[in-house]
Amino acid sequence: MCGSFGIPPMSQPQKHHYIPVFYLKQWAGPHGRVVEYSRPWKAVKPRRTHPDGTGYERNLYAIKGAASARTHEVETEFMKGFDDIASRALKLMHENADVELPPKIAAGWARFLVSLLLRNPENIAKIHALFHKNVAEQSEKIKKTYAEDRSPDEPPTFEEFEALARKEFFPVGEAWALPMFLDGSDAAKAIYGMSWIARPFGDRSYKLLTSDRPVILNTGLLNIRNFLMLPLGPRRLFVAAKDSADLPKITRLPDDILARTVNEIMASQAQKYVYGADDSQLRFVEARLGKGLAKTFTVRDVEHAPA
């Protein structure tokens, strides 16, 4: 550890995992490694790695330009506690197919599902851009009346006020934009109100894959309808449905049909990485990784799937 409080300075970038280690551990083999499928050039290559060695970007949630004691506070003060609750939920769902979680843990799991859709580098960049757009709009409003509205302890000119804000407040606001959204997410509230099940798979079925885009939605984040899914491991699938009558339509499918459909979407919607317990699905992944081949998975598709 570095520094008086064990918080590393910005000069030592930290791994900030957008695919949490506790989640990827569900695919780890006897030696604690998962198989990471990626396409570094033309061909897809399988790589065995510890869950800590993939699905991260250095300083992804860091406060840029902050004093070293604050640089990683989003990761240490929010994301860690956030993921700890989700880890407890995951453990409980591996123990029982009927998901009955304590309210606090269930609410944390719902927010965690939303976070998996947003915490990747591409969406973090979009969130930061939106933050700066909103700041610029507010700055224009403040500028017009700054001279009349400023308090005695504020800088005498708007330009000085803005310079101070950009140095001390904007980096913090930018970094905390994601946690603030997750804490009040309407999408998380919608998921919390759905019916849930952790559907097990037999040992003879295809093993479920996961990826750097692991949540399967049948609609967009801002209009969650019908259901969503998340692989919980090679042999278990989380399903949430707005209408409880839709759960049997999904879960009654034979193991191999459902597993193959999930894997099809999982590999197709991945950006860089697909993860598995072994490399037995290399050809399957190579044909699909990042190609967006999968269609949206809807209840209608499930109802008309071959038996």
C-alpha positions in Angstrom: 0.0 0.0 0.0 1.1 3.5 -0.7 0.4 6.7 1.2 -0.7 7.3 4.8 -4.2 5.8 4.2 -3.3 3.0 1.9 -4.7 4.9 -1.1 -2.3 4.8 -4.2 -1.5 8.0 -5.9 -2.6 8.7 -9.4 0.9 7.9 -10.7 0.1 4.2 -9.9 -2.9 3.5 -12.1 -5.3 0.9 -10.7 -7.3 -1.8 -12.3 -11.0 -0.8 -12.3 -13.0 -3.8 -13.3 -16.1 -3.2 -15.4 -16.6 -7.0 -15.4 -16.3 -7.7 -11.6 -13.8 -10.3 -10.4 -16.4 -12.0 -8.2 -18.7 -12.5 -11.2 -16.0 -13.9 -13.5 -14.9 -16.3 -10.8 -18.0 -18.4 -11.5 -16.3 -19.6 -14.7 -13.0 -20.3 -13.1 -11.6 -23.8 -13.4 -9.5 -25.9 -10.9 -6.5 -23.5 -11.3 -8.6 -20.4 -10.7 -8.5 -19.3 -14.4 -11.3 -18.5 -16.9 -10.9 -18.7 -20.7 -11.0 -15.2 -22.3 -11.9 -15.3 -26.0 -10.8 -12.2 -27.9 -10.0 -11.2 -31.5 -6.6 -9.5 -31.3 -6.3 -9.6 -35.1 -8.4 -11.8 -37.5 -8.7 -15.1 -35.6 -10.3 -15.5 -32.1 -7.7 -16.6 -29.5 -8.5 -18.3 -26.2 -6.4 -17.1 -23.3 -6.5 -18.6 -19.8 -6.3 -15.9 -17.2 -7.3 -15.2 -13.6 -10.5 -13.2 -13.3 -8.5 -10.2 -12.0 -6.5 -10.1 -15.3 -9.3 -9.2 -17.7 -12.4 -7.0 -18.0 -10.8 -3.9 -16.6 -9.4 -0.5 -17.6 -6.9 1.3 -15.5 -8.3 4.4 -13.7 -11.7 3.9 -15.4 -13.6 5.4 -12.4 -10.7 7.7 -11.2 -11.1 11.4 -10.4 -8.8 12.9 -12.9 -6.5 15.6 -11.4 -7.7 15.1 -7.8 -5.5 15.0 -4.8 -4.1 11.5 -4.4 -6.3 10.8 -1.4 -9.4 11.2 -3.5 -8.3 9.8 -6.9 -9.8 6.3 -6.4 -12.7 7.1 -4.1 -15.4 6.1 -6.5 -13.8 2.6 -6.8 -13.0 2.2 -3.1 -16.1 3.9 -1.5 -18.8 3.1 -4.0 -18.0 0.3 -6.5 -16.5 -2.0 -3.9 -19.5 -1.8 -1.6 -21.8 -2.0 -4.6 -20.2 -5.2 -5.8 -20.0 -6.7 -2.3 -23.8 -6.6 -2.1 -24.2 -8.1 -5.6 -21.7 -10.9 -4.6 -23.9 -11.8 -1.7 -26.9 -11.9 -4.0 -25.1 -14.1 -6.5 -24.1 -16.6 -3.8 -27.7 -16.9 -2.6 -29.0 -17.4 -6.2 -26.5 -20.3 -6.7 -28.0 -21.9 -3.7 -31.7 -21.7 -4.7 -33.5 -21.4 -8.0 -36.4 -19.6 -6.4 -35.0 -16.1 -5.8 -36.1 -14.7 -2.5 -33.5 -12.2 -1.5 -33.6 -9.8 1.4 -34.9 -6.4 0.2 -31.6 -4.5 0.6 -29.7 -7.3 -1.3 -32.4 -7.5 -4.0 -32.3 -3.7 -4.6 -28.5 -3.9 -4.8 -28.7 -6.7 -7.3 -31.1 -4.7 -9.5 -28.7 -1.7 -9.5 -25.8 -4.1 -10.2 -27.6 -5.4 -13.3 -28.0 -1.8 -14.6 -24.3 -1.1 -13.7 -23.2 -4.0 -16.0 -24.9 -2.1 -18.9 -23.2 1.2 -18.1 -19.9 0.7 -16.4 -17.9 -0.3 -19.5 -15.4 2.2 -21.0 -17.6 3.2 -23.9 -20.6 4.1 -21.8 -18.5 5.8 -19.1 -17.1 8.1 -21.8 -20.7 8.9 -22.9 -21.8 9.6 -19.3 -18.8 11.9 -18.9 -19.7 13.7 -22.2 -23.3 14.1 -21.0 -22.0 15.5 -17.7 -19.9 18.1 -19.5 -22.8 19.0 -21.8 -25.0 19.7 -18.7 -22.3 21.6 -17.0 -21.8 23.9 -20.1 -25.5 24.5 -20.2 -25.7 25.4 -16.5 -22.6 27.6 -16.8 -24.2 29.7 -19.4 -27.2 30.3 -17.1 -25.0 31.1 -14.1 -22.8 33.5 -16.2 -25.7 35.8 -16.9 -26.5 36.6 -13.3 -23.2 35.7 -11.6 -22.3 39.3 -10.6 -25.6 39.8 -8.9 -26.0 36.4 -7.3 -22.4 35.7 -6.1 -21.7 35.4 -2.3 -18.9 37.4 -0.7 -16.7 34.4 -0.4 -16.9 33.5 -4.1 -14.4 34.8 -6.8 -15.1 38.3 -8.0 -15.6 37.3 -11.7 -17.4 34.5 -13.4 -14.2 33.5 -15.3 -12.4 33.0 -12.0 -15.3 31.1 -10.6 -15.4 28.8 -13.6 -11.7 28.2 -13.5 -11.9 27.2 -9.9 -14.9 24.9 -10.5 -13.1 23.2 -13.4 -10.1 22.5 -11.2 -11.8 21.4 -8.0 -15.4 20.4 -8.6 -15.9 19.2 -12.2 -13.5 16.2 -12.0 -15.3 15.0 -8.9 -18.7 15.5 -10.4 -17.6 13.7 -13.6 -16.4 10.7 -11.7 -19.4 10.5 -9.5 -21.9 10.8 -12.3 -22.3 7.0 -12.7 -22.8 6.3 -9.0 -25.4 9.0 -8.7 -27.3 7.6 -11.7 -27.2 4.1 -10.3 -28.4 5.2 -6.9 -31.6 6.7 -8.4 -32.0 4.5 -11.4 -35.6 4.1 -12.7 -34.4 1.0 -14.6 -33.2 -0.6 -11.4 -36.5 0.1 -9.8 -38.2 -1.6 -12.8 -36.0 -4.6 -12.4 -36.6 -4.8 -8.7 -40.4 -5.1 -9.4 -40.0 -8.0 -11.8 -40.3 -11.7 -11.0 -37.0 -13.5 -10.8 -35.6 -17.0 -11.1 -32.1 -18.5 -11.2 -32.6 -21.3 -13.8 -30.2 -24.3 -13.4 -28.8 -26.3 -16.3 -27.9 -30.0 -16.3 -24.3 -31.2 -16.7 -24.9 -32.5 -20.2 -26.1 -29.2 -21.7 -23.9 -26.5 -23.4 -22.0 -24.5 -20.8 -23.2 -20.9 -20.7 -20.8 -18.2 -21.8 -20.6 -14.6 -20.6 -19.0 -11.5 -22.0 -18.0 -7.9 -21.5 -21.6 -7.1 -22.3 -23.2 -9.8 -20.1 -26.8 -8.6 -19.7 -29.4 -9.6 -22.3 -32.2 -7.1 -22.7 -35.2 -7.5 -24.9 -35.6 -3.7 -25.1 -33.4 -0.6 -24.3 -32.3 0.4 -20.8 -34.7 3.3 -20.6 -37.7 1.2 -21.6 -37.2 -2.2 -19.9 -40.1 -4.4 -20.8 -40.9 -8.1 -20.6 -37.6 -9.6 -19.4 -33.8 -9.6 -19.1 -31.2 -12.3 -18.5 -27.7 -12.7 -17.1 -25.6 -15.9 -17.0 -24.6 -16.6 -13.3 -22.1 -19.2 -14.2 -21.7 -22.1 -16.7 -24.8 -23.9 -15.3 -27.1 -21.2 -14.1 -29.1 -18.3 -15.7 -30.7 -15.4 -14.0 -34.1 -14.4 -15.6 -36.2 -11.4 -14.6 -39.7 -11.0 -16.2 -42.1 -8.1 -15.8 -45.0 -10.6 -16.1 -44.5 -13.7 -13.9 -46.4 -15.7 -16.6 -43.5 -15.2 -18.9 -41.0 -17.0 -16.7 -42.3 -20.5 -17.6 -42.2 -19.6 -21.3 -38.5 -19.0 -20.9 -37.5 -21.6 -18.4 -39.5 -24.5 -19.9 -37.1 -24.6 -22.9 -34.8 -27.6 -23.0 -31.4 -26.9 -21.6 -29.5 -27.0 -24.9 -31.9 -24.8 -26.8 -31.9 -22.1 -24.1 -28.2 -22.3 -23.5 -27.4 -22.1 -27.2 -29.7 -19.1 -27.6 -28.1 -17.3 -24.7 -24.6 -18.1 -26.0 -25.5 -16.9 -29.4 -26.6 -13.5 -28.1 -23.8 -13.3 -25.6 -21.0 -13.8 -28.2 -22.7 -11.5 -30.7 -23.2 -8.5 -28.5 -19.7 -8.7 -27.0 -17.4 -5.8 -27.8 -14.0 -7.4 -27.0 -14.2 -10.4 -24.8 -16.3 -13.6 -24.4 -15.6 -15.7 -21.3 -16.1 -19.4 -20.8 -15.1 -22.2 -18.4 -13.0 -23.8 -21.1 -12.0 -23.4 -24.8 -14.5 -26.0 -26.1 -16.6 -23.4 -27.8 -13.8 -21.7 -29.8 -15.4 -22.2 -33.2 -18.8 -21.1 -32.0 -17.4 -17.9 -30.5 -15.1 -17.2 -33.5 -18.1 -17.2 -35.8 -20.0 -14.7 -33.7 -17.7 -12.5 -31.5 -18.6 -8.9 -31.9 -20.5 -9.4 -35.1 -24.0 -8.4 -33.8 -25.5 -11.5 -35.4 -28.0 -12.2 -32.7 -31.5 -10.8 -32.9 -33.3 -9.4 -29.9 -34.5 -12.3 -27.7 -38.3 -11.8 -27.1 -40.9 -13.8 -25.4 -42.4 -14.4 -28.8 -39.2 -16.0 -29.9 -39.3 -18.3 -26.8 -42.9 -19.3 -27.3 -42.2 -20.4 -30.9 -38.8 -22.0 -30.3 -38.5 -25.6 -31.4 -39.0 -28.2 -28.6 
